């Protein structure tokens, strides 16, 4: 266990952040990199090896190296191991604000709506691909918290590149809802409008009939005969990138 009073304070602070819905713990250089790059309010960062961390930062994210260097505090390896349920491969952990946008309108542009997903890793991967493909928001219905530590870990900190929030069905969106139905949907979705909301069901059950009935249009991803489904994040990636192809 960390012995000094200052390190005990650090352990207590990170434990509080794990419990606090208004904060999130960022694990590893890629999560911290994306958070800083996309304007997160990073409150505290620690490392057990400052030279190693700054060397990694110079290699993978030189644009955030100065900010990271001024922010990070050195703690003992033993203290570092107390700060996360699964210590990251790269030597940095940070606490950042979690900007839950419940009181603000969803920004314009392409939205991805996940209806009652079951797996936090898939939700994180969806956020990652949605950010890469230029979507502006990911909305999640059901009990899963899209700002949980498991989802943030899987998304590599890319929550800060777009609007991520919990919602209800139907979401309050001023844009057409395009729901994916592998059985009855239209396979031609390349010409969908850029301000549409793509709606995907959970990994096991897909979209319920009530959701399909309320959609403006149903779509499907063409697949080889005998292949029953795609991973949720893969489906989102296909939809977002195929929509933008000529």
C-alpha positions, 0 to 999 in steps of 0.5 A: 500500500502507498505509505505517504500521506500524499499518496494516500490522498491520491488513492482516495481521490481516484477511488472517489472519481470511480464512484462519481458520475460527474468524473471518469478515470482515463486509463492509458496514453490513448485515452488521455491523448484523446481526452486532451486532444478533444478538449476534456477538462483533465483534473489530475494525472499520475504516472509511476515513470515520468521519463517512460510516459513522456517518451511514449507521448512524444512517440504517439501524441507529440501534440499533447506532450507539453500539456501532459508534462505540466499536468502529470504527478509522479507516484510510486509503482505501488500507489499506481497499482491501487488506482485502477481495477485494471492498470493500463499498459502505458504508465498513466491514469487521469481523472477528467470531467464527464460532460453528460449533456442531458440538458443540452440539445443533441448536436446536428449531424449524424447520430447513432442510437443504440437501443438497449445494448448489453456489452460495454466493450461493444458500446465503447467500440461504437463510440470509437468508430462513430468518432472516426467516421465523423458522427456527432453523437452516440445515444444509448437507451436502457440501463447501460451507462455510456460513461461507465469506466468499462465503456470509456476504456473500450472507447479509448477516451473518444467520448470527448470527440462527440456527444455521448449520453443516455436517452429514452425511446424515442429520442428527442431528435429533429432528424429521420430515424433509420432503423436496421432490420436484417430481415426486412430492411432496404439494402441500399442506404448509401444515399441516406441524409447526413443528418439522419439517426442510425438506430441499432438494436442490442447484440442478441435481440436486435430492435423490437417491433415497436422501434421498427414501427416508429422508424422513418425507414428500415435498412439492412446490411447485405450479407452472405447467405448463412451469415446471421449477424455482425458485431454491433460496432462492425455494423455501425462502421459499415453503415457510417462508412458505406453511407459516405461512399460515392 
